[in-house]
Amino acid sequence: MSTNEEKSPEEIRGEIEETREELGDTVAAVAEKTDVKKQAQAKVEDVKAQASVKADEAKAKAKELGDKAKAAAPESPAEAQALAKQNPKPFAIAGAVIAALLLWRLLRR
C-alpha cells in the first residue's frame, strides 16, 4: 500500500467517497436494527406465514383422516350391526364406559 504522500488527489477523493458509502451503509444497517416497530412487524409477518403453513398442513391432515374414516365406516346400519356382531368387545367396552360416566354424573348431583 502506498503512503498518503504518494497518492494523487483523485485517489484520495475516491477513497473518501468509498469510505462515505461504507459508512452510509453501516448507518442504514444500524438504523434498521434499531427500528423496533419495523422489527416487530417483520416478526408478526413471519409468525403469520408460519401459522398459515401449519393451518394448511392441519387442514390437509384432517381431510386425509376424514377420507380414511369415511372409507372405514360402514355404509349402512345393517353393516354396522353385522360388524358389532362379529367383534362385540369394542362396543361392549364403549357401552360400559358410557354407562359408568352416566352413573358417575348422576351420583355427583
C-alpha positions in Angstrom: 0.0 0.0 0.0 1.3 3.4 -0.8 1.5 6.3 1.7 -0.6 9.4 1.6 2.3 11.4 0.1 2.4 9.2 -3.0 -1.4 9.3 -3.6 -2.9 11.6 -6.1 -5.8 13.9 -5.0 -8.1 11.8 -7.2 -7.2 8.6 -5.4 -7.7 10.3 -2.0 -11.1 11.6 -3.2 -12.0 8.1 -4.4 -11.1 6.6 -1.0 -13.0 9.2 0.8 -16.1 8.6 -1.4 -15.8 4.8 -0.8 -15.5 5.3 2.9 -18.6 7.6 2.9 -20.6 4.9 1.0 -19.5 2.2 3.5 -20.3 4.5 6.4 -23.7 5.2 4.9 -24.4 1.5 4.5 -23.3 0.9 8.1 -25.6 3.7 9.4 -28.5 2.4 7.4 -28.0 -1.1 8.8 -27.7 0.2 12.4 -30.9 2.3 11.9 -32.8 -0.7 10.6 -31.7 -2.9 13.5 -32.8 -0.3 16.0 -36.2 0.3 14.3 -38.3 -1.7 16.9 -41.6 -1.2 15.1 -40.2 -2.5 11.8 -38.6 -5.5 13.6 -41.9 -6.3 15.3 -43.8 -6.0 12.0 -41.3 -8.4 10.4 -41.7 -10.8 13.2 -45.5 -10.7 13.0 -45.4 -11.3 9.3 -43.0 -14.3 9.9 -45.3 -15.8 12.5 -48.4 -15.3 10.3 -46.6 -17.1 7.5 -45.7 -20.0 9.7 -49.2 -20.2 11.1 -50.7 -20.2 7.6 -48.4 -23.1 6.7 -49.3 -25.0 9.8 -53.1 -24.4 9.2 -52.8 -25.6 5.7 -51.0 -28.8 6.9 -53.6 -29.3 9.6 -56.4 -29.0 7.0 -54.8 -31.4 4.7 -54.3 -33.9 7.5 -57.9 -33.5 8.7 -59.1 -34.1 5.2 -56.9 -37.2 4.9 -58.2 -38.6 8.2 -61.8 -37.8 7.3 -61.4 -39.6 4.0 -59.9 -42.6 5.9 -62.8 -42.6 8.4 -65.4 -42.5 5.6 -63.7 -45.4 3.8 -63.6 -47.4 7.0 -67.1 -46.6 8.2 -69.9 -49.0 7.4 -72.2 -47.7 4.7 -75.5 -48.8 6.4 -76.8 -49.6 9.8 -77.1 -53.2 8.8 -73.3 -53.3 8.1 -72.6 -51.6 11.5 -74.8 -54.2 13.2 -73.0 -57.0 11.4 -69.7 -55.5 12.4 -70.8 -55.3 16.1 -71.9 -58.9 16.0 -68.5 -60.1 14.5 -66.5 -58.2 17.1 -68.6 -57.2 20.1 -65.8 -56.3 22.6 -65.1 -52.7 21.5 -68.8 -52.0 21.5 -69.3 -53.6 24.9 -66.3 -51.6 26.4 -67.6 -48.4 24.9 -71.1 -49.1 26.3 -69.6 -49.8 29.8 -67.6 -46.6 29.7 -70.6 -44.6 28.7 -72.7 -46.3 31.5 -70.0 -45.6 34.1 -69.8 -41.9 33.1 -73.6 -41.5 33.2 -73.7 -43.2 36.6 -70.9 -41.1 37.9 -72.7 -37.9 36.8 -75.9 -39.0 38.4 -74.2 -39.7 41.7 -72.4 -36.4 41.7 -75.6 -34.4 41.9 
